[in-house]
Amino acid sequence: MTQEEKVSKWIEKNYIWFEKQVKRNIAKGMMAEYADDLIQEIVLSLYNLSPEKWDKIERESGIGAYVLSSAGMALRSKTSPFWHKHRKERMWAREPGIPGSEKNIFDKGEIYEEYNECFYQCFRREYENLHWYLQHLMDRYWFQNMTLDDLHAHYKISKRHLTKDLNEGILIIREKCKECDN
């Protein structure tokens, strides 16, 4: 049996168990958004193991223990490839804006009036529907031009949590206003 066949057989037999373990015990709470990416990264890492390493892991601790410990370490380590590939971009303050949102809705173009009005109406509606805390943070950050440092100093909330909360509000609005993002 080739190495690829061994890995495929193990994944076929244990994938549902592994997925449940990651979602229930490893990537839970604030980390739940990373669960699917984490599962795929660990599965890919299994395919990259050498046959000797696979056999050693299978003999000593078992593949199940290996994948769970690897998932836990990858999720929480700031030096893991998973962190650099998936979490790093989401964790930093996005002072200039969200990556991928280069389109400025206020730039004049052929559809400026229609686009601006559509987005503005949707934005106001969804902004009003946000939790009061998210509304307050977004108001201070976007409309009163407070920086993350200003918000941190004023509220004594970590920059990481402020970033997470601001991003949550932004992403809620962007998701609800997709139809205006031509």
Backbone bond lengths (Angstrom), bond angles and torsions (degrees), N, CA, C in turn:
res aa  C-N    CA-C-N  psi(-1)  N-CA   C-N-CA  omega(-1)  CA-C   N-CA-C  phi
1 M - - - 1.461 - - 1.534 108.00 -
2 T 1.325 116.74 130.52 1.462 120.48 179.76 1.527 110.29 -74.91
3 Q 1.321 114.44 165.42 1.468 120.26 179.56 1.527 110.57 -60.65
4 E 1.315 116.59 -44.16 1.468 120.62 179.70 1.528 111.30 -60.82
5 E 1.302 116.88 -39.11 1.469 120.50 178.29 1.528 111.19 -66.62
6 K 1.347 116.98 -39.78 1.477 120.65 177.05 1.530 110.60 -59.88
7 V 1.328 115.30 -47.77 1.462 120.36 -178.99 1.524 109.87 -63.44
8 S 1.310 117.11 -47.09 1.465 120.86 -179.46 1.522 111.52 -60.29
9 K 1.312 116.51 -40.90 1.472 120.87 179.37 1.523 110.25 -64.40
10 W 1.343 116.63 -44.40 1.464 120.03 179.65 1.528 110.41 -62.80
11 I 1.323 117.05 -44.87 1.468 121.52 -179.11 1.532 110.17 -63.81
12 E 1.306 116.79 -44.34 1.460 120.58 179.49 1.530 111.13 -58.91
13 K 1.307 115.85 -40.81 1.464 121.23 -177.71 1.531 112.64 -77.00
14 N 1.340 118.33 -33.57 1.464 121.60 -169.17 1.521 115.68 -117.27
15 Y 1.315 118.77 2.23 1.463 120.36 -173.67 1.525 112.60 -59.47
16 I 1.309 119.17 -46.76 1.471 121.84 -177.70 1.520 110.20 -62.32
17 W 1.333 116.70 -42.85 1.466 120.95 177.17 1.531 110.27 -61.02
18 F 1.331 116.44 -47.49 1.456 121.60 -178.98 1.525 111.17 -60.97
19 E 1.326 116.53 -44.89 1.458 121.43 179.91 1.529 110.63 -60.44
20 K 1.323 117.57 -45.37 1.473 121.01 178.96 1.515 111.09 -62.48
21 Q 1.320 117.04 -43.19 1.457 120.51 -179.51 1.530 111.53 -62.14
22 V 1.310 116.77 -44.38 1.460 120.49 179.81 1.521 110.37 -64.10
23 K 1.321 117.62 -46.74 1.462 120.62 -176.28 1.527 112.90 -71.54
24 R 1.322 118.48 -32.14 1.468 121.32 -178.90 1.521 113.45 -87.13
25 N 1.341 116.47 -37.58 1.461 119.16 -169.22 1.524 115.57 -115.38
26 I 1.299 118.49 -22.99 1.467 119.45 -174.58 1.520 111.55 -108.73
27 A 1.314 117.42 -59.16 1.471 121.78 -177.83 1.521 108.24 -100.31
28 K 1.315 116.09 73.32 1.459 120.47 -178.86 1.523 109.22 -119.66
29 G 1.284 115.79 169.08 1.463 120.28 -179.82 1.508 111.09 63.23
30 M 1.335 115.56 -128.00 1.464 120.68 -178.38 1.534 112.22 -66.18
31 M 1.307 117.18 -20.42 1.463 120.85 -177.94 1.530 112.63 -89.99
32 A 1.320 118.64 -2.56 1.468 122.04 -175.44 1.519 112.21 -58.87
33 E 1.317 117.62 -30.72 1.461 119.94 -178.92 1.529 112.72 -65.40
34 Y 1.329 117.43 -16.22 1.461 121.14 -179.02 1.524 113.32 -96.80
35 A 1.330 118.22 -3.59 1.466 122.01 -171.61 1.524 113.26 -55.69
36 D 1.313 117.91 -52.18 1.471 120.02 -176.21 1.524 111.94 -65.31
37 D 1.335 116.65 -41.02 1.462 119.75 177.57 1.526 110.35 -63.69
38 L 1.321 115.97 -40.94 1.460 120.82 -179.95 1.526 111.24 -63.22
39 I 1.306 117.00 -44.69 1.467 121.05 179.27 1.521 110.06 -58.76
40 Q 1.311 116.98 -46.16 1.465 120.22 -178.85 1.528 111.69 -65.20
41 E 1.324 117.30 -38.56 1.465 120.19 178.74 1.523 111.25 -64.54
42 I 1.318 117.37 -41.48 1.464 120.33 -179.96 1.527 110.39 -68.18
43 V 1.320 117.29 -40.74 1.470 120.36 177.24 1.528 109.75 -60.89
44 L 1.323 117.02 -44.11 1.469 119.61 177.75 1.522 111.42 -62.45
45 S 1.324 116.51 -38.19 1.469 119.31 179.73 1.526 111.19 -64.81
46 L 1.323 117.31 -32.07 1.472 120.12 176.90 1.522 110.82 -62.30
47 Y 1.322 116.09 -40.14 1.459 119.68 179.76 1.531 111.60 -68.47
48 N 1.319 116.77 -21.87 1.462 120.03 -179.56 1.523 113.46 -90.43
49 L 1.330 118.07 -3.62 1.462 120.64 177.88 1.521 110.03 -70.01
50 S 1.317 114.96 142.80 1.468 118.51 175.02 1.531 108.22 -74.91
51 P 1.322 117.56 155.75 1.465 119.88 179.00 1.530 112.67 -57.35
52 E 1.335 116.74 -35.96 1.467 120.58 179.16 1.528 110.87 -65.63
53 K 1.312 115.95 -44.73 1.469 120.01 179.65 1.532 109.93 -65.02
54 W 1.317 117.79 -42.15 1.474 121.83 178.35 1.535 110.27 -57.18
55 D 1.329 115.53 -49.00 1.467 120.24 -178.93 1.524 111.38 -62.94
56 K 1.328 116.92 -40.61 1.473 121.06 179.67 1.533 110.40 -63.93
57 I 1.315 117.08 -45.21 1.469 121.16 179.61 1.521 109.98 -63.74
58 E 1.307 116.30 -44.05 1.461 121.32 -179.40 1.529 110.53 -61.27
59 R 1.309 116.73 -39.68 1.456 122.63 -179.45 1.530 112.26 -71.03
60 E 1.331 116.57 -45.34 1.455 120.46 -170.79 1.526 114.20 -83.29
61 S 1.318 118.34 -53.37 1.470 119.21 -173.99 1.514 113.77 -123.95
62 G 1.292 116.40 -17.55 1.453 120.51 -177.40 1.524 110.37 95.25
63 I 1.304 115.50 147.11 1.466 121.01 -177.33 1.529 110.53 -66.35
64 G 1.342 117.69 -37.31 1.467 121.19 179.94 1.517 111.86 -58.25
65 A 1.324 117.23 -47.77 1.466 121.28 178.98 1.526 110.53 -64.25
66 Y 1.327 115.73 -38.28 1.455 120.61 -179.76 1.539 111.13 -63.16
67 V 1.342 116.93 -47.71 1.466 118.82 -176.72 1.530 111.16 -67.58
68 L 1.321 117.90 -36.46 1.473 119.66 179.14 1.523 111.38 -69.05
69 S 1.322 116.73 -43.30 1.469 118.00 178.42 1.524 110.77 -67.98
70 S 1.322 117.06 -37.32 1.474 120.02 176.82 1.520 111.04 -62.97
71 A 1.327 116.67 -41.50 1.465 120.54 179.61 1.519 110.74 -63.79
72 G 1.317 116.68 -44.40 1.469 120.14 179.09 1.510 112.22 -62.38
73 M 1.320 116.71 -44.13 1.463 120.09 179.74 1.520 111.19 -67.72
74 A 1.321 117.15 -42.85 1.469 120.57 -178.33 1.525 111.14 -62.81
75 L 1.317 116.83 -38.69 1.460 120.71 -177.33 1.516 111.98 -68.78
76 R 1.316 116.82 -36.98 1.461 120.00 -172.31 1.529 114.89 -101.70
77 S 1.305 118.08 -12.50 1.456 121.10 -177.29 1.524 110.90 -85.96
78 K 1.321 116.16 133.24 1.461 119.99 177.70 1.524 112.27 -84.91
79 T 1.316 116.59 2.33 1.459 119.68 178.36 1.526 111.93 -111.27
80 S 1.309 117.60 -3.45 1.464 120.30 -177.63 1.526 111.07 -75.04
81 P 1.323 116.64 151.52 1.467 119.68 175.31 1.534 111.75 -58.64
82 F 1.326 117.21 -34.49 1.466 121.09 178.82 1.527 110.28 -60.75
83 W 1.322 117.11 -44.06 1.468 120.64 -179.63 1.524 109.66 -61.88
84 H 1.315 116.68 -46.07 1.463 119.62 -178.65 1.523 111.99 -66.67
85 K 1.316 117.04 -33.22 1.459 120.68 -176.92 1.527 112.83 -82.26
86 H 1.338 118.21 -37.95 1.462 120.65 -171.47 1.530 114.60 -116.21
87 R 1.299 118.46 -44.75 1.457 119.86 -170.36 1.518 113.97 -88.07
88 K 1.308 117.96 -34.30 1.461 121.45 -173.43 1.520 111.83 -54.68
89 E 1.323 116.81 -46.57 1.464 120.68 -178.52 1.520 111.95 -63.59
90 R 1.320 117.77 -31.48 1.459 120.73 -177.55 1.515 112.60 -83.92
91 M 1.319 116.96 -16.32 1.452 119.88 -173.08 1.528 113.12 -92.45
92 W 1.307 118.05 -24.79 1.459 119.70 -175.78 1.519 110.83 -80.56
93 A 1.308 114.24 152.11 1.460 119.58 175.57 1.518 108.12 -63.91
94 R 1.292 115.88 136.79 1.460 119.84 -176.97 1.521 108.72 -104.76
95 E 1.314 115.68 61.13 1.459 121.59 -177.54 1.532 113.09 -51.57
96 P 1.347 119.56 -49.36 1.450 118.21 -177.60 1.525 113.91 -76.74
97 G 1.296 118.42 -13.66 1.460 122.10 -178.98 1.512 110.22 136.10
98 I 1.278 117.18 174.90 1.450 121.77 -179.14 1.520 108.73 -77.80
99 P 1.341 117.63 131.29 1.460 118.64 176.64 1.520 110.07 -56.43
100 G 1.318 115.35 137.18 1.456 119.42 -179.44 1.511 112.43 92.97
101 S 1.330 117.02 -3.69 1.463 118.30 -179.94 1.525 109.50 -110.52
102 E 1.333 115.55 48.13 1.461 120.33 -177.87 1.519 112.27 -66.96
103 K 1.326 116.08 -22.37 1.456 119.53 -178.23 1.518 109.00 -67.80
104 N 1.303 116.39 121.76 1.449 121.17 177.85 1.519 107.52 -95.15
105 I 1.306 116.83 115.68 1.462 119.59 -175.77 1.523 111.73 -67.66
106 F 1.324 117.29 -13.74 1.456 119.62 -178.32 1.520 112.84 -97.71
107 D 1.348 117.69 -0.63 1.461 120.62 173.14 1.516 108.61 -71.75
108 K 1.330 115.74 135.13 1.463 118.52 178.83 1.514 109.52 -77.26
109 G 1.287 114.23 136.95 1.453 120.99 179.29 1.509 107.78 -153.90
110 E 1.310 116.72 -167.25 1.457 120.75 -178.34 1.517 112.38 -61.79
111 I 1.331 116.93 -36.60 1.463 119.20 -176.49 1.526 111.30 -110.22
112 Y 1.323 116.98 25.16 1.463 121.51 -175.24 1.522 112.90 -53.72
113 E 1.307 117.48 -53.13 1.468 120.20 -175.11 1.524 111.33 -61.73
114 E 1.320 116.88 -48.81 1.465 121.12 -178.78 1.524 110.86 -64.30
115 Y 1.324 116.56 -45.89 1.458 121.68 -177.18 1.518 110.48 -65.79
116 N 1.317 116.33 -47.94 1.456 121.38 -177.87 1.527 110.18 -60.21
117 E 1.309 117.56 -46.25 1.459 121.35 -178.57 1.529 110.92 -65.02
118 C 1.319 116.73 -44.64 1.466 121.21 179.38 1.527 110.20 -59.58
119 F 1.327 116.29 -51.02 1.458 119.45 -177.94 1.528 111.27 -66.05
120 Y 1.316 116.58 -42.39 1.457 119.77 -178.41 1.531 110.67 -60.39
121 Q 1.320 117.42 -46.40 1.465 120.94 179.91 1.524 111.05 -62.22
122 C 1.314 115.88 -45.58 1.465 120.16 -179.94 1.525 110.36 -65.37
123 F 1.332 116.17 -44.76 1.462 120.35 179.68 1.518 110.61 -57.60
124 R 1.327 118.14 -49.70 1.472 120.97 -178.50 1.529 110.85 -60.39
125 R 1.322 116.83 -43.18 1.470 121.12 -179.75 1.532 110.44 -62.11
126 E 1.316 116.62 -48.34 1.463 119.92 -176.86 1.524 111.88 -73.43
127 Y 1.330 117.26 -32.96 1.459 121.03 176.41 1.530 109.66 -61.24
128 E 1.321 116.93 -42.35 1.466 121.44 179.07 1.527 111.94 -66.78
129 N 1.334 117.76 -25.32 1.461 121.51 -179.81 1.521 113.54 -86.42
130 L 1.338 117.60 -8.63 1.457 120.38 179.66 1.523 110.86 -68.37
131 H 1.322 115.36 158.11 1.463 121.68 172.92 1.532 108.03 -58.24
132 W 1.334 117.17 145.82 1.468 120.52 -175.66 1.526 112.34 -56.43
133 Y 1.333 117.25 -35.59 1.460 121.08 -179.31 1.529 110.70 -64.81
134 L 1.331 116.90 -45.71 1.462 120.64 178.89 1.520 110.90 -65.30
135 Q 1.343 116.72 -39.34 1.465 120.31 176.50 1.522 110.26 -59.51
136 H 1.308 116.04 -45.98 1.463 121.32 -177.74 1.531 110.92 -62.43
137 L 1.342 116.99 -47.14 1.464 120.18 179.09 1.520 111.49 -62.36
138 M 1.328 115.87 -45.28 1.469 118.95 -179.60 1.521 111.38 -64.28
139 D 1.309 116.11 -37.61 1.463 119.86 177.49 1.524 110.19 -60.96
140 R 1.311 117.16 -48.70 1.466 120.98 -179.40 1.527 111.25 -64.25
141 Y 1.317 116.43 -42.49 1.461 120.75 -174.79 1.526 112.58 -76.58
142 W 1.334 117.04 -49.97 1.455 120.16 -173.82 1.520 113.57 -86.82
143 F 1.321 117.98 -39.23 1.462 119.72 -172.51 1.528 113.21 -98.85
144 Q 1.322 117.29 -29.24 1.462 119.55 177.52 1.524 111.67 -100.40
145 N 1.333 116.03 3.19 1.467 123.76 174.99 1.529 114.58 56.64
146 M 1.324 116.58 34.01 1.466 119.54 173.01 1.530 107.61 -77.04
147 T 1.311 117.02 142.70 1.461 121.23 176.42 1.524 109.00 -87.33
148 L 1.319 115.47 172.06 1.468 119.00 175.30 1.523 110.44 -61.55
149 D 1.324 116.97 -36.98 1.458 119.88 177.66 1.533 110.88 -62.52
150 D 1.333 116.38 -41.67 1.469 120.16 177.90 1.527 111.12 -63.21
151 L 1.335 116.21 -45.71 1.467 120.12 179.51 1.522 110.76 -63.08
152 H 1.321 116.31 -41.98 1.467 121.16 178.96 1.526 110.89 -61.57
153 A 1.310 116.51 -46.05 1.464 120.48 -179.26 1.531 111.53 -66.14
154 H 1.322 116.74 -38.27 1.466 120.93 -176.78 1.527 112.45 -73.94
155 Y 1.336 117.31 -45.49 1.463 120.86 -173.36 1.520 114.20 -100.01
156 K 1.327 117.24 -12.71 1.468 121.64 -177.10 1.529 111.77 60.55
157 I 1.332 116.12 35.58 1.462 123.38 175.53 1.527 106.37 -106.08
158 S 1.318 117.06 137.76 1.464 119.48 -177.54 1.527 111.01 -59.49
159 K 1.317 115.51 149.01 1.461 120.95 179.65 1.523 110.58 -62.43
160 R 1.304 116.05 -33.34 1.467 119.97 178.84 1.525 110.50 -62.09
161 H 1.317 116.90 -45.72 1.464 119.99 179.46 1.531 111.58 -69.75
162 L 1.315 116.55 -38.01 1.460 119.36 176.74 1.530 110.39 -61.48
163 T 1.327 116.22 -44.08 1.463 120.89 178.78 1.516 110.55 -61.28
164 K 1.325 116.01 -46.43 1.466 120.78 179.85 1.529 110.03 -59.51
165 D 1.330 117.46 -44.80 1.457 120.89 -177.65 1.531 111.82 -69.22
166 L 1.314 117.55 -42.03 1.466 120.23 177.14 1.528 110.39 -63.01
167 N 1.312 116.17 -44.08 1.465 119.90 178.84 1.518 111.28 -63.10
168 E 1.322 116.83 -37.63 1.465 120.21 178.42 1.523 110.24 -60.86
169 G 1.336 117.18 -46.68 1.463 120.81 178.32 1.516 112.19 -61.80
170 I 1.318 116.22 -44.12 1.463 121.14 -179.66 1.520 110.44 -63.00
171 L 1.319 115.76 -45.74 1.467 119.55 -177.79 1.524 111.81 -66.93
172 I 1.318 118.05 -35.27 1.467 120.91 176.43 1.529 109.08 -61.26
173 I 1.318 116.53 -47.99 1.464 120.64 -179.20 1.524 110.83 -65.27
174 R 1.333 117.58 -44.66 1.467 120.06 -179.74 1.517 111.12 -61.80
175 E 1.339 117.00 -40.18 1.466 120.52 179.51 1.523 110.68 -64.14
176 K 1.328 116.90 -42.78 1.460 120.60 -177.63 1.532 111.67 -73.29
177 C 1.331 117.08 -24.65 1.464 120.54 -175.98 1.528 112.46 -106.79
178 K 1.315 117.22 25.86 1.461 121.32 179.40 1.515 113.41 -55.60
179 E 1.343 116.08 -37.55 1.463 119.41 -175.93 1.525 111.83 -62.10
180 C 1.312 118.66 -19.95 1.472 121.28 -179.92 1.524 112.04 -92.82
181 D 1.297 118.14 -6.52 1.460 122.76 -176.42 1.526 109.83 -91.23
182 N 1.315 116.29 72.25 1.468 121.12 -177.77 1.507 111.41 -76.21
